[in-house]
Amino acid sequence: MAIRSLLLPILPAIFFIGAATALISSETLNPSAPKAISDLRDAIVKGLGFQDMKVSGFDVRDALVGQSVAYEFDVEVDKKLIPVKLLEDVSRWDFKDLNIFRVEEEEGLVERGKGKDSRILPTLPPFQLAGPMELWIQDGDDMRLSLPHDVEAGTLKKVILSDGAVVTVKGARSVTLRHPLELPLPLNRSHPSNAGRLPVASGLLTIAEVLRQASRSSTERPLLSLRIVGPTSLSSTPSASTKDKLRLKRLAPGLVELSSRSVPAPSDSAPAISDDIQSNTLWPFTSIDGSDPNLRGFEELLASVLGKKGGEEGSFRLVKAQVSAQTYVKMGFEVERKLLEGDVNWSSFPEWKTRPEKASAHFEVLARVEEGGKVVPERIAEVQPFRVQESVSPSVQTGNVSLSEVEVVLPPPDYFVL
């Protein structure tokens, strides 16, 4: 099972005895705990085989909430599908009162008079997209369209960006590739770092430029199609020049085309990386610079996935690509079991210590909160909530003997002491 693999290397720590007395947390799962937290606990207990052990913790009062960005890719190399999932570090953890932390009776009273879903969903930072491409809008009923002034175009389901059109997307919850892409090889990574400047992800920039040129020369529908979930606004980049403003063309109900007044001429020459890294942006995400650390990390990861094939002529397929904003919850819990006869070898255990009757271990779970309110565990790690320190009295160190039986040791005299 997937959850079992998260904790298999550290299960023996549950049976490790290292303290005179096991400090057992007095917190137990409240019978009236929220259903999402109860389901999370049950999934961990069942997945890790803790049915015969006492599991405590999962207190929503101590839960930490944070937001992050998740990247999911499926790369096909030589008919072998390689899934990749990355998660940015949560920059800030806070105590927040989420809906999933409330019991059903309390939630019915608190949420009365509010909308169907009053939760604040995580969103991606604003980003720019450049054509030619098509955007499928999902859950964008209240999306604003500014070119740069607000335009009434009704509820949009599809937006076609012509060549040269650049828009800024705000409030999106996720961006997904709708159709697989065939990307060329080799992965050219021979571009220099430009005289002491930051290095650029030249391999990905070259692939993006080849894909852009192929999209510009395509006579059928755009090669690149993205699905954007929950955007709040779609706006053109502010500019004083009238050539940079976009024109709107209504093609059908819910379908519009945005075109630029100045269309760049297509180039038949092979794409090259400019010597000025400031102009090296990753098409179609023109807000991402080629020297971005995350982009260079993606290139290193792709090179390791491709292996020797990355330096050969050919191609590979990008089957799936999704970038989404996620809400994560971090909680602690404790696992405790009673020691049976023969479970522990007491031969090396000091005689002066009281033998514990129970063994315990503390863990921390990182779980993802889905839109439906379900909490899915993604990572479980053992933690040390306290530092064990032993204190031994002098009588125990000397063997608990009478002072009359202790050998008298006279220190050497010090002639400078009165």
RAHU-V187266 format. One line per field, one symbol per residue. ss: DSSP state (H for helix, E for strand, L for the rest). phi: phi as a letter, one per 40 degrees, with the letter a starting at -180 (. if undefined). psi: psi as a letter, one per 30 degrees, with the letter a starting at -180 (. if undefined). A space follows every 10 residues. Layout:
ss->???
phi->???
psi->???
//
This chain:
ss->LHHHHHHHHH HHHHHLLLLL LLLLLLLLLL LLLLHHHHHH HHHHHHHHLL LLLEEEELLH HHLEEEEEEE EEEEEEELLE EEEEEEELLL LLLELLLLHH HLLHHHHHHH LLLLLLLLLL LLLLLLEEEE LLEEEEEELL LLLEEELLLE LLLLLLLEEE ELLLLEEEEE LLLEEEELLL EEEEELLLLL LLLLLLLLLL LHHHHHHHHH HHHHHHHLLL LLLLEEEEEL LLEEEELLLL LHHHLEEEEE EELLEEEEEE LLLLLLLLLL LLLLLLHHHL EELLEEEEEL LLHHHHHHHH HHHHHHHHHH HLLEEEEEEE EEEEEEEEEE EEEEEEEELL LLLLLHHHLL LLLLLLLEEE EEEEEEEEEL LLLLEEEEEE EEELLLLLLL LLLHHHHLLL LLHHHLLLLL LLLLLLLL
phi->.cccccbdcb ccccccbbbc bccbcccbcc dccdcccccc ccccccccgc ccbcbbhfcc cbcbbababb bbbbbbbfgb cbcbbbbccc cabbcbcccc cbcccccccc ccgcccaccc ccbccdabbb ccabbbcbfb cbccbbbccc bcbgccbabb cccgcbbbbb gccabbccbc bcbcbcccbc cccgfgcccb cccccccccc cccccccccc cdcbbbbbbg ccabbccdac ccccccbbbc cadgbbbbbc cbccccbccc cbcccccccc bccccccbcc ccdccccccc ccccccgccc cbciaabcca aabacbbbbb bbabbbbccb cgcbcccccd cccccccbba abbbbbbccc ccgcbbcbab bcbbcabcbc bbccccccgf bcccccccbc cccbccbc
psi->leeefegefg effegkjgle kkjkkfklkk fhlkeeeeee eeeeeeefhg eglkklbhjf fgkkklklkk kkkjkjjhgk kjkkklkkkk fkkljkilef gkleeeeeee gkflaejgkj kklllklkkk lklkkkkkhh egkkjkhflk kjgajkfkkk jlkfkklkkk gkflkkkekl kjkllljjgg klgihflkll ieeeeeeeee eeeeeefkfa lkekkkkkkh kfljllkkkf kfffllkkjj elkgklkklk fjkkkkkflk klklfjfffj ljkfiffjlf gkeeeeeeee eeeeeebfff glkbllkjek kkkkkkkkkk lllkkklkkl kfekjgegkk ffkkklflkl kklkkjkkjl effkjkkekk kkljflkkkk kkleeeeggh llfffkkkjk lkkjfgk.
//
